[in-house]
Amino acid sequence: MKKLFYSLYALFFNMSRIFPVKQNRIAFVAPHNGGDKDSLGILRSFAEERGEYEIVTISTQALKLDFSGFAAFISSCVRAAEFFTLKANRLATAKYVFLNDNFMPMASLKFSPEAVVAQLWHAEGAFKKFGLDAPLTADVREREKKCSERLDFVICSSKNVAPIYARAFGVPAEKVLPLGSPRTDYLLGRKDAEAIRAEFDRVHPECKGKKLVLYAPTFRDDPEKDKNLLNRLNIDLFEHELGGEYALLVKLHPQINSSCVPSGAIDVTSGYPINDLTLICDILITDYSSVCMDFALLSKPCVFFAFDLEEYEKERSFYFDYESYVPGTVAYDFPQVIEAIKNPRNDEEKLRRFRDFNFDYIDRENTRRIFETVISANSK
């Protein structure tokens, strides 16, 4: 089915190459996840504010059919059809293309020599292995390689991780530009965290006056393991030990399709952008997710709940020794998580090393720097 999808998209895209490239058209492609507050959305807003570009947003969310009613179903079918036709045409005739993930149809797309294609990626720094460094089937690996051949630039957050990005995307080192991340600008520049927290408390009055603990695990490439992730939480223990001072929030990864958040925890998987949660939450519990980059950037404490570390290292692995690299306490069971929250170990030197390694720029000029390097410098 996926191959049919890729072929159909490529057909319309390549047919559209008969039309000239529009010099002021910028296409923003979100293959899996995307929103106004990720790097792709922030760069898009920056370009829109310039007022001199035609902005096109392409998201695979358009392929989701809505079965809530007849009219909604027809509208969703129209959106899906537009994705393969109108949006494919807009992408084929865009001068500039930005992505935040691998867009698999790209393996079969023949971009114009005039087009400038840049991969922003959806995370900062380097943590768990990704791209061509991750375990992939032969078919997916070959398709990702072909996708990378279409890239003119890969953007990363520091010169230290640039060689890793070159290898993960299979591109020459000179194509990797350590220009920073637009999300960094957003997190460092937001002054309305109090307003965001006030709105959150309005919706969840049970959290008012409490510190917020965010549990944000990554997916496991195994639906059964994903379903069981939340079974590792002991809500009764959390309530007994921390309930008077803390509230527990759960933000599941978008690739975790089915898992029931237990009673006593607050499900913030939908409706709450991770950037906003980073701003208002006081402590992060994660495992192998790059969300730790954002909390480290803001010098907020992280607890790494790595109950399946040995197994994960065998299946996916990391770029560096996990226990010595992560900017926080490693816990192997939930009582250790509780203990790490109750009695935090302040290792400011470890946090500083982690932040400095993964972020070159904290000047809130990353978005402008990327725009000027990729767009302004390549315009006619």
Secondary structure by P-SEA (a helix, b strand, c coil): caaaaaaaaaaaaaaaccccccccbbbbbbccccccccaaaaaaaaaaaacccbbbbbbccccccccccaaaaaaaaaaaaaaacaaaaaaaaccbbbbcccccccccccccccbbbbbbcccccccccccccccccaaaaaaaaaaaaaccccccccccaaaaaaaaaccccccccccccaaaaaaacccaaaaaaaaaaaaccccccbbbbbbbbbbcccaaaaaaccccccaaaaaacccccbbbbbbbcccccccccccccccccccccaaaaaacccbbbbccccaaaaaaaabbbbbbbccaaaaaaacccccccccccccbbbbccaaaaaaaaabbbbcaaaaaaaaaacccccccaaaaaaaaaccccccc
